[in-house]
Amino acid sequence: EYFSETRPITPKQLVVTNLHFFFHDTLTAPNPSAILIAKPTHTRGDNDSSPSPFGSLFALDDPLTVGPDPKSEKIGNARGMYVSSGKHVPTLTMYVDFGFTSGKFNGSSIAVFSRNTITEKEREVAVVGGRGRFRMARGVAQLNTYYVNLTNGDAIVEYNVTLYHY
Amino acid sequence: EYFSETRPITPKQLVVTNLHFFFHDTLTAPNPSAILIAKPTHTRGDNDSSPSPFGSLFALDDPLTVGPDPKSEKIGNARGMYVSSGKHVPTLTMYVDFGFTSGKFNGSSIAVFSRNTITEKEREVAVVGGRGRFRMARGVAQLNTYYVNLTNGDAIVEYNVTLYHY
């Protein structure tokens, strides 16, 4: 059989960890970290002139650093996709795994699947899972736009994450 | 460092909330709320003549209302993607954030990442996360097709959601 017995189990002690880092999303040349996968032939949304009209789907491999300066220490990368998901308002839905490459949580990652209301300077996204030391993690990330270029879409976003895990 | 101490924590009291609304997915002109992002050049699935052959990927910004009438009170929007994920049967896998824009849960949202067996009149999808008052939410949505046009794909679906959160 592909399944075992289902057995009772007592959950381990729940713990909480906070993470703080900066996310760099660069769409522009010479070194974009987010690139367009595909977009609808003609989007009927209003924001057609925006860098990411309704239905634009991007792949991203965005660096995560300790400070807002892109040259500050790199501690991980955010890999996955986001789609522009508002017909009349610039907003994203994110499907991104944030992986850490230094210190205590090197090799661990958290999964963000959530709308991201980028027109609000401060907003929240949902953390729905994790790997490694962040197995079974759930939580919330408070986002604060540090820098954004509304014409080309480049942005630096501060993340304050509260993670509940085991 | 980008991480804090990891500390034990006692989980808050779990609560349950039920939501009931109607989801309007319109593919047809003049005012589609779901649009094709991309699809495979030639789908080898059987349902090539369907509005969404295997591998068709859609972006959606679908209105949520209190009643089945699209003109009934709007209480939110469903923003994200779904892909036609059955080679020989019309079925979807959903990556959609359902956000609420009125009443007690204005500004909160829930994340649905799940297969959606649309050929069954009644079926269930998984809720894997949430934001705002629905932080850490998990649960299930019972779906009931109120109306569907099998040729053009337009549909109205009743959602009865049971949410466990904190």
Interface residues (C-beta under 8 A of the other chain):
Chain A: Q13 L14 V15 V16 T17 N18 L19 H20 F21 I37 A38 K39 P40 T41 T43 R44 G45 F54 G55 L57 L64 V66 I75 G76 V83 S84 S85 G86 K87 H88 T91 T93 Y95 F100 G103 K104 F105 F113 S114 R115 E124 V125 A126 V127 V128 G129 R138 G139 V140 Y164
Chain B: E1 Y2 F3 S4 E5 T6 R7 P8 I9 T10 P11 N31 P32 S33 I35 L36 I37 A38 L57 A59 L60 D61 R79 G80 M81 Y95 V96 D97 G99 S109 A111 F113 V128 G129 G130 R131 G132 R135 M136
